Amino acid sequence: MNPIKFQPFPVLLTERLTLRALEDADLPALFQLKNDPKVSKYTSKTVHTSLDETQAFMDKILSGIEKNESVYWVIENKADSTFLGTICLWNMDLDEEMADVGYELLPAFWKQNYMSEALEVVMNYSYHVLRLKKLGAVTSADNIASIRLLERHHFTKNRELNDFDLTESGEKIPLIFYISKKGNAL
């Protein structure tokens, strides 16, 4: 398999969305995403409390893209350029022709099928442009919306992981690994 290259950056379009590169001007919106406790409940162990934390995260993301280790899209409303969330491919394994997908959406845009639309175009790009054969995704066992999203897009539960997400109260929530194979998905 040829090495993956993300330059020029792959802009993806759907009926309602533009998936584009992260830009410096996205810092406030990305901070809002990373600072939201509803979002971080399912996606990270810590809530960003400063723009500096989010800037450091952005720098790490941009470095990974520059090194062709990952690709990270801003999900933007095509009609008015509103920042809705993010979706990424990371943990690339070219020998296995596999990558993991991750995603976050601001709560104001939940339950509007935006993430379904974004995931579909990212899966299409992964299988048909990057020529990957498998996509993985990790989600918390209590993130019912994420589980439904993955299953709707033909991901199947592969296994429970020996790792946990921690809630603000310190409760351990098991993580589940889902996998989708090219022939099953599209």
Contacts in CASP RR format, 6 or more apart in sequence:
PFRMAT RR
TARGET T0000
AUTHOR 0000-0000-0000
METHOD contacts of the structure
MODEL  1
MNPIKFQPFPVLLTERLTLRALEDADLPALFQLKNDPKVSKYTSKTVHTS
LDETQAFMDKILSGIEKNESVYWVIENKADSTFLGTICLWNMDLDEEMAD
VGYELLPAFWKQNYMSEALEVVMNYSYHVLRLKKLGAVTSADNIASIRLL
ERHHFTKNRELNDFDLTESGEKIPLIFYISKKGNAL
1 94 0 8 1.000
1 95 0 8 1.000
1 97 0 8 1.000
1 131 0 8 1.000
3 68 0 8 1.000
3 94 0 8 1.000
4 68 0 8 1.000
4 92 0 8 1.000
4 94 0 8 1.000
4 130 0 8 1.000
5 68 0 8 1.000
6 65 0 8 1.000
6 68 0 8 1.000
6 71 0 8 1.000
7 66 0 8 1.000
7 68 0 8 1.000
9 20 0 8 1.000
9 21 0 8 1.000
9 65 0 8 1.000
9 71 0 8 1.000
10 71 0 8 1.000
10 125 0 8 1.000
10 129 0 8 1.000
11 18 0 8 1.000
11 19 0 8 1.000
11 20 0 8 1.000
11 21 0 8 1.000
12 18 0 8 1.000
12 19 0 8 1.000
12 73 0 8 1.000
12 121 0 8 1.000
12 122 0 8 1.000
12 125 0 8 1.000
13 19 0 8 1.000
13 78 0 8 1.000
13 121 0 8 1.000
14 78 0 8 1.000
14 117 0 8 1.000
14 118 0 8 1.000
14 120 0 8 1.000
14 121 0 8 1.000
15 78 0 8 1.000
15 117 0 8 1.000
16 77 0 8 1.000
16 78 0 8 1.000
16 79 0 8 1.000
16 114 0 8 1.000
16 117 0 8 1.000
17 75 0 8 1.000
17 76 0 8 1.000
17 77 0 8 1.000
17 78 0 8 1.000
17 84 0 8 1.000
17 114 0 8 1.000
17 117 0 8 1.000
17 118 0 8 1.000
17 121 0 8 1.000
18 76 0 8 1.000
18 77 0 8 1.000
18 78 0 8 1.000
18 81 0 8 1.000
19 73 0 8 1.000
19 74 0 8 1.000
19 75 0 8 1.000
19 76 0 8 1.000
19 87 0 8 1.000
19 118 0 8 1.000
19 121 0 8 1.000
19 122 0 8 1.000
20 73 0 8 1.000
20 74 0 8 1.000
20 76 0 8 1.000
21 65 0 8 1.000
21 73 0 8 1.000
21 74 0 8 1.000
22 30 0 8 1.000
22 58 0 8 1.000
22 61 0 8 1.000
22 62 0 8 1.000
22 72 0 8 1.000
22 73 0 8 1.000
22 74 0 8 1.000
22 86 0 8 1.000
23 74 0 8 1.000
24 58 0 8 1.000
26 58 0 8 1.000
26 74 0 8 1.000
26 83 0 8 1.000
27 51 0 8 1.000
27 54 0 8 1.000
27 55 0 8 1.000
27 58 0 8 1.000
28 51 0 8 1.000
29 83 0 8 1.000
29 85 0 8 1.000
30 54 0 8 1.000
30 57 0 8 1.000
30 58 0 8 1.000
30 83 0 8 1.000
30 86 0 8 1.000
31 48 0 8 1.000
31 51 0 8 1.000
31 54 0 8 1.000
32 106 0 8 1.000
33 39 0 8 1.000
33 83 0 8 1.000
33 85 0 8 1.000
33 86 0 8 1.000
33 104 0 8 1.000
33 106 0 8 1.000
34 40 0 8 1.000
34 44 0 8 1.000
34 47 0 8 1.000
34 48 0 8 1.000
34 53 0 8 1.000
34 54 0 8 1.000
34 57 0 8 1.000
35 47 0 8 1.000
35 48 0 8 1.000
35 49 0 8 1.000
35 54 0 8 1.000
36 47 0 8 1.000
36 106 0 8 1.000
36 107 0 8 1.000
37 47 0 8 1.000
37 168 0 8 1.000
38 107 0 8 1.000
39 104 0 8 1.000
39 105 0 8 1.000
39 106 0 8 1.000
39 107 0 8 1.000
40 46 0 8 1.000
40 47 0 8 1.000
41 167 0 8 1.000
41 168 0 8 1.000
42 139 0 8 1.000
42 140 0 8 1.000
42 143 0 8 1.000
42 146 0 8 1.000
42 165 0 8 1.000
43 104 0 8 1.000
45 165 0 8 1.000
45 166 0 8 1.000
48 54 0 8 1.000
48 57 0 8 1.000
61 70 0 8 1.000
61 72 0 8 1.000
61 88 0 8 1.000
64 70 0 8 1.000
65 71 0 8 1.000
65 72 0 8 1.000
69 90 0 8 1.000
69 92 0 8 1.000
70 88 0 8 1.000
70 89 0 8 1.000
70 90 0 8 1.000
70 91 0 8 1.000
70 92 0 8 1.000
71 88 0 8 1.000
71 89 0 8 1.000
71 90 0 8 1.000
72 86 0 8 1.000
72 87 0 8 1.000
72 88 0 8 1.000
72 90 0 8 1.000
73 86 0 8 1.000
73 87 0 8 1.000
73 88 0 8 1.000
73 118 0 8 1.000
73 122 0 8 1.000
74 83 0 8 1.000
74 85 0 8 1.000
74 86 0 8 1.000
75 83 0 8 1.000
75 84 0 8 1.000
75 85 0 8 1.000
75 86 0 8 1.000
75 87 0 8 1.000
75 105 0 8 1.000
75 114 0 8 1.000
75 115 0 8 1.000
75 118 0 8 1.000
76 82 0 8 1.000
76 83 0 8 1.000
76 84 0 8 1.000
77 84 0 8 1.000
83 106 0 8 1.000
84 105 0 8 1.000
84 106 0 8 1.000
84 109 0 8 1.000
84 114 0 8 1.000
85 103 0 8 1.000
85 104 0 8 1.000
85 105 0 8 1.000
85 106 0 8 1.000
85 109 0 8 1.000
86 103 0 8 1.000
86 104 0 8 1.000
87 101 0 8 1.000
87 102 0 8 1.000
87 103 0 8 1.000
87 104 0 8 1.000
87 115 0 8 1.000
87 118 0 8 1.000
87 119 0 8 1.000
87 122 0 8 1.000
88 101 0 8 1.000
88 102 0 8 1.000
88 103 0 8 1.000
89 99 0 8 1.000
89 100 0 8 1.000
89 101 0 8 1.000
89 102 0 8 1.000
89 122 0 8 1.000
89 126 0 8 1.000
89 130 0 8 1.000
89 135 0 8 1.000
90 99 0 8 1.000
90 100 0 8 1.000
90 102 0 8 1.000
91 99 0 8 1.000
91 100 0 8 1.000
92 98 0 8 1.000
92 99 0 8 1.000
93 99 0 8 1.000
96 133 0 8 1.000
96 134 0 8 1.000
97 131 0 8 1.000
97 132 0 8 1.000
97 133 0 8 1.000
97 134 0 8 1.000
98 132 0 8 1.000
98 133 0 8 1.000
98 134 0 8 1.000
98 135 0 8 1.000
98 136 0 8 1.000
99 126 0 8 1.000
99 130 0 8 1.000
99 132 0 8 1.000
99 135 0 8 1.000
99 136 0 8 1.000
100 135 0 8 1.000
100 136 0 8 1.000
100 137 0 8 1.000
100 138 0 8 1.000
101 119 0 8 1.000
101 122 0 8 1.000
101 123 0 8 1.000
101 126 0 8 1.000
101 135 0 8 1.000
101 136 0 8 1.000
101 137 0 8 1.000
102 137 0 8 1.000
103 115 0 8 1.000
103 118 0 8 1.000
103 119 0 8 1.000
105 114 0 8 1.000
105 115 0 8 1.000
110 145 0 8 1.000
111 145 0 8 1.000
115 149 0 8 1.000
116 149 0 8 1.000
116 152 0 8 1.000
116 153 0 8 1.000
119 149 0 8 1.000
119 153 0 8 1.000
120 153 0 8 1.000
123 135 0 8 1.000
123 153 0 8 1.000
123 180 0 8 1.000
123 185 0 8 1.000
123 186 0 8 1.000
124 186 0 8 1.000
126 132 0 8 1.000
126 135 0 8 1.000
127 133 0 8 1.000
127 182 0 8 1.000
127 185 0 8 1.000
127 186 0 8 1.000
128 186 0 8 1.000
132 182 0 8 1.000
133 181 0 8 1.000
133 182 0 8 1.000
134 179 0 8 1.000
134 180 0 8 1.000
134 181 0 8 1.000
134 182 0 8 1.000
135 155 0 8 1.000
135 179 0 8 1.000
135 180 0 8 1.000
135 185 0 8 1.000
136 155 0 8 1.000
136 158 0 8 1.000
136 177 0 8 1.000
136 178 0 8 1.000
136 179 0 8 1.000
136 180 0 8 1.000
137 146 0 8 1.000
137 150 0 8 1.000
137 155 0 8 1.000
137 177 0 8 1.000
137 178 0 8 1.000
137 179 0 8 1.000
137 180 0 8 1.000
138 161 0 8 1.000
138 175 0 8 1.000
138 176 0 8 1.000
138 177 0 8 1.000
138 178 0 8 1.000
139 146 0 8 1.000
139 147 0 8 1.000
139 150 0 8 1.000
139 175 0 8 1.000
139 176 0 8 1.000
139 178 0 8 1.000
140 146 0 8 1.000
140 165 0 8 1.000
140 173 0 8 1.000
140 174 0 8 1.000
140 175 0 8 1.000
140 176 0 8 1.000
141 160 0 8 1.000
141 173 0 8 1.000
141 174 0 8 1.000
141 175 0 8 1.000
141 176 0 8 1.000
142 173 0 8 1.000
147 176 0 8 1.000
147 178 0 8 1.000
150 178 0 8 1.000
150 180 0 8 1.000
151 178 0 8 1.000
153 180 0 8 1.000
153 185 0 8 1.000
154 180 0 8 1.000
154 184 0 8 1.000
154 185 0 8 1.000
155 178 0 8 1.000
155 179 0 8 1.000
155 180 0 8 1.000
155 185 0 8 1.000
156 178 0 8 1.000
156 179 0 8 1.000
156 180 0 8 1.000
156 184 0 8 1.000
157 176 0 8 1.000
157 177 0 8 1.000
157 178 0 8 1.000
158 177 0 8 1.000
158 178 0 8 1.000
158 179 0 8 1.000
159 176 0 8 1.000
159 177 0 8 1.000
160 174 0 8 1.000
160 175 0 8 1.000
160 176 0 8 1.000
160 177 0 8 1.000
161 174 0 8 1.000
161 175 0 8 1.000
161 176 0 8 1.000
161 177 0 8 1.000
163 175 0 8 1.000
164 172 0 8 1.000
164 173 0 8 1.000
164 174 0 8 1.000
164 175 0 8 1.000
165 172 0 8 1.000
165 173 0 8 1.000
165 175 0 8 1.000
166 172 0 8 1.000
166 173 0 8 1.000
167 173 0 8 1.000
END
